[in-house]
Amino acid sequence: MPRVGVISDTHGLLRPEATAFLRGSDFIVHAGDIGGQNILKELGALAPVTAVRGNNDKGPWAEAVSQTEVLQVGKVFIYVLHNLAELDLDPVAAGFQVIVSGHSHQPSIEKRDGVLYVNPGSSGPRRFKLPIAVAELQVVGDSVKAQVVELEVSSANTSAIPCGSARNRCTTPPDSKRWPAESRIGRSSESAPPEARARGVAWI
């Protein structure tokens, strides 16, 4: 059963908790705002990486990263882009079972017209009160399921990039609370290593 680790909006910070969660993945998807080529190198030491360029990814290294990518795992096709608002195709007509995006820093999983829309949230510097999160997909034949996992991070790794700085074009107001409390189920991810302390959202 192939496992796809999903991460986004690291903004130059690859937390050890995120690395521990992703370890054991068969593939890794990064949905943009990577923050540096070193992040891709570190992820690439864990598994093959499919990554897209985010709006904050600048410079020569970023120019080599595409704005959209496609990953095939078994019979499942995954379309990756940074900002879901820029999706310019019909996933159903194009034959995609999963759309992975980032940008909002708000983790979510939604199924529409048979297509899974997965946003892992951000595992980089914390912004406002949004969770530090990652996600994973499990593929069996032509079916796929997903979950978002909120990481329990150490206080040493919670520094945030100031809102309004050149590296942080914040779009979510400070009092926004979009993480549904009823989705938290207070258990560790079933497939992540035990050192990746986390709280998972039920598989969809």
Sequence and secondary structure as in RCSB ss.txt:
>XXXX:A:sequence
MPRVGVISDTHGLLRPEATAFLRGSDFIVHAGDIGGQNILKELGALAPVTAVRGNNDKGPWAEAVSQTEVLQVGK
VFIYVLHNLAELDLDPVAAGFQVIVSGHSHQPSIEKRDGVLYVNPGSSGPRRFKLPIAVAELQVVGDSVKAQVVE
LEVSSANTSAIPCGSARNRCTTPPDSKRWPAESRIGRSSESAPPEARARGVAWI
>XXXX:A:secstr
  EEEEE   TT   HHHHHHHTT SEEEE S    HHHHHHHHTTS EEE   TT  SHHHHTS SEEEEEETT
EEEEEES GGG  S HHHHT SEEE  SS   EEEEETTEEEEE  B SS  TT  BEEEEEEEETTEEEEEEEE
E   GGG     TTSTT    S TT   S GGGB     SSS TTS EEEB   
